[in-house]
Amino acid sequence: MKLVEPPSCSAASTIVFIGRNQRGQWVAQQQNGLYGGLFVNRAQAVKYALFENGQHPEMIVELSRELELDMSGETASLPISRVA
């Protein structure tokens, strides 16, 4: 049995934004909206982001403003501050 990486990991590492939405849930979302999810806590959001981006913590950006999960693939340019 051959293990296969998720499709998102096969591409070059990309920025993953993490932050809270208006309901207080943690959101992790790839810069271009190709993947993302909702999480109960920050640790799970970071774990997911690391898994999806090929274990590159330097490519995770925590936002201080609200972040809503948008899977349309049209994520707008976000003002960022590196916190990860």
PyMOL commands that set and color helices and strands:
alter all, ss='L'
color gray80, all
select helices_A, chain A and resi 7-10+42-52+57-59
alter helices_A, ss='H'
color red, helices_A
select strands_A, chain A and resi 16-20+26-30+36-39+60-62
alter strands_A, ss='S'
color yellow, strands_A
deselect
rebuild
show_as cartoon
